[in-house]
Amino acid sequence: MQDAPVIPVIVLTDVGQAIPLARALVAGGIRMLEVTLRTPQALACIEAIARDVPEAVVGAGTVRSAADAQACAMAGARFAVSPGYTHAVGQACKDAGLPLLPGVATGSEIMMAQEDGLTELKFFPAMQAGGPAMLKAWNGPFGDVRFCPTGGITVANAPEFLALPNVVCVGGSWLTPADTLARGNWSHVTALAFQACQLVRNAA
């Protein structure tokens, strides 16, 4: 979470795009790459990046089950991100040696994750679940928790989130627009990554 201000949320439908995309993001200063399990090609894309772009740290997003965690670890993922949290997913990631960034949207979910020893959490879907105001409210009872808001984050509203003391980074899909990927415009991806790295964080 502390490597860069933004973790790109990546949806890939073409394995051939995985390696040039990863290289383009790394060239712009973004190494932590979340490839979501939203397409049939996702695991193959993770495997390709892990094999051929060693300077990237590729992880798996949309991890929803123990089977997902195991498959991602076998594909070479080095971390996992989930849209919600269950003890079973947490234990599976622990067993697979995958650091987990679990999604939470309520106080009860934060407490459940904390009971299992997790204090770095994804606030998802951030804009729909209350945005910066919710994170400000949580900083009182959950002052020991740090967040990566994801969902509805853009380059325009990211600074408002990053200015909060309990936000370490944000997750965003704007670094990898579908039309840019379709055109293979990797220099544009590098430019977006570089721009994201210039965002200022004020997390304690």
C-alpha positions in Angstrom: 0.0 0.0 0.0 2.9 2.4 0.6 4.7 1.7 -2.7 2.7 4.3 -4.7 -0.4 6.5 -4.2 -2.5 4.3 -6.5 -2.9 0.6 -7.0 -4.3 0.1 -10.6 -7.4 -2.1 -10.8 -6.9 -4.0 -14.0 -9.4 -5.9 -16.1 -7.8 -7.9 -18.9 -9.6 -9.9 -21.6 -6.5 -10.5 -23.8 -3.4 -12.3 -22.4 -1.3 -10.6 -25.1 -1.9 -7.2 -23.4 -0.7 -8.3 -20.0 3.0 -8.0 -20.4 3.2 -4.7 -22.3 0.6 -3.2 -19.9 2.6 -4.3 -16.9 5.8 -2.9 -18.4 4.1 0.4 -19.2 2.8 0.8 -15.7 6.2 0.0 -14.2 7.9 2.5 -16.5 5.6 5.1 -15.1 6.5 4.2 -11.5 3.6 1.8 -10.6 4.8 -1.6 -9.5 1.8 -3.0 -7.5 -0.7 -4.3 -10.1 -4.1 -5.7 -9.2 -5.4 -8.0 -12.0 -9.0 -8.7 -11.2 -10.5 -12.1 -11.6 -13.4 -10.7 -13.6 -12.5 -12.4 -16.9 -11.6 -16.0 -17.9 -8.1 -14.8 -19.0 -7.2 -13.2 -15.6 -5.2 -16.1 -14.2 -3.2 -16.5 -17.4 -2.5 -12.7 -17.3 -1.2 -12.9 -13.8 1.0 -15.9 -14.7 2.4 -14.0 -17.7 3.2 -10.9 -15.7 4.7 -12.9 -12.8 6.9 -14.8 -15.3 8.0 -12.0 -17.7 7.8 -8.7 -15.7 9.8 -9.5 -12.5 10.0 -5.8 -11.6 6.2 -5.7 -11.2 4.5 -7.0 -8.1 1.4 -8.7 -9.5 -1.6 -9.4 -7.3 -5.1 -10.8 -7.8 -8.3 -8.8 -7.3 -11.9 -9.9 -6.9 -10.7 -12.9 -4.8 -14.0 -14.3 -3.3 -13.2 -17.8 -2.2 -10.5 -20.2 -0.9 -10.4 -21.7 -4.4 -9.7 -18.2 -5.9 -6.8 -17.7 -3.4 -5.3 -21.0 -4.2 -5.5 -20.6 -7.9 -4.0 -17.1 -7.7 -1.1 -18.3 -5.6 -0.4 -21.0 -8.1 -0.5 -18.5 -11.0 2.2 -16.4 -9.2 0.2 -13.7 -7.6 2.0 -12.1 -4.7 -1.0 -10.5 -3.0 -4.8 -10.7 -3.0 -7.5 -8.2 -2.9 -11.1 -9.1 -2.1 -14.4 -7.1 -2.5 -15.5 -8.2 0.9 -14.2 -10.3 3.8 -14.9 -13.7 5.2 -12.8 -15.7 7.7 -12.5 -18.5 5.1 -11.0 -16.2 2.5 -8.6 -14.7 5.1 -7.5 -18.2 6.2 -7.0 -19.4 2.6 -4.8 -16.4 1.8 -2.8 -17.0 4.9 -2.4 -20.6 4.1 -1.3 -19.7 0.5 1.1 -17.1 1.7 -0.8 -14.2 0.1 -1.0 -10.9 1.9 -4.7 -9.9 1.7 -6.3 -6.5 1.3 -9.9 -7.2 2.1 -12.8 -5.1 1.2 -15.0 -3.5 3.9 -18.0 -1.2 3.8 -19.3 -1.4 7.4 -18.0 -1.1 10.9 -18.9 -4.8 11.5 -16.8 -5.9 8.6 -13.9 -3.9 9.9 -14.2 -5.5 13.3 -14.4 -9.0 11.7 -11.2 -8.3 9.7 -9.5 -6.9 12.8 -10.4 -10.1 14.8 -8.3 -12.0 12.2 -5.4 -9.6 12.6 -6.0 -7.4 9.5 -5.5 -3.7 10.0 -5.0 -2.6 6.4 -8.3 -2.7 4.5 -9.9 -1.8 1.2 -12.9 0.6 1.6 -15.2 -0.6 -1.2 -17.2 0.6 -3.0 -15.8 3.9 -1.7 -17.9 6.5 -3.4 -21.1 4.5 -3.1 -20.5 3.6 0.5 -20.0 7.1 1.9 -16.8 8.5 0.3 -14.4 10.7 2.3 -17.1 11.5 4.9 -17.3 7.8 5.9 -13.6 7.5 6.2 -13.5 10.6 8.4 -16.2 9.1 10.6 -14.3 5.8 10.9 -11.1 7.5 12.0 -12.6 7.9 15.4 -13.5 4.3 16.4 -11.0 2.7 14.0 -8.1 5.0 14.4 -5.6 2.1 14.1 -6.9 1.0 10.7 -5.5 2.2 7.4 -7.5 2.1 4.2 -7.2 1.9 0.4 -10.5 3.3 -0.9 -11.5 1.7 -4.2 -14.7 2.2 -6.3 -15.5 5.4 -8.1 -12.0 6.9 -7.5 -10.7 9.1 -10.3 -7.6 11.3 -10.7 -9.9 14.2 -9.8 -11.2 13.0 -6.5 -8.2 10.9 -5.4 -6.5 13.9 -3.7 -9.5 14.3 -1.3 -9.1 10.7 -0.2 -5.3 10.8 0.0 -5.4 13.9 2.2 -7.1 11.8 5.0 -4.9 10.5 7.8 -6.3 7.0 7.6 -5.8 6.6 3.8 -2.5 5.1 2.6 -3.4 4.8 -1.1 -6.3 4.5 -3.5 -7.4 1.9 -6.0 -8.4 3.0 -9.5 -9.2 1.7 -12.9 -8.4 5.1 -14.7 -4.8 4.1 -15.2 -5.8 1.3 -17.6 -8.7 2.6 -19.8 -10.2 -0.1 -22.0 -9.9 1.9 -25.2 -6.3 2.6 -24.5 -5.6 -1.1 -24.0 -7.5 -1.9 -27.2 -5.3 0.4 -29.2 -2.1 -0.8 -27.5 -1.3 2.8 -26.5 1.2 1.8 -23.9 2.9 5.3 -23.7 -0.4 6.7 -22.6 -0.6 4.1 -19.8 2.9 5.1 -18.7 1.9 8.8 -18.7 -1.2 8.0 -16.6 1.0 6.0 -14.2 3.5 8.8 -13.9 0.7 11.3 -13.2 -0.7 9.0 -10.5 2.7 8.9 -8.8 2.6 12.7 -8.4 -0.4 12.5 -6.2 0.4 13.6 -2.7 -0.4 11.4 0.3 -0.8 12.8 3.8 -1.4 9.5 5.6 0.0 9.3 9.1 
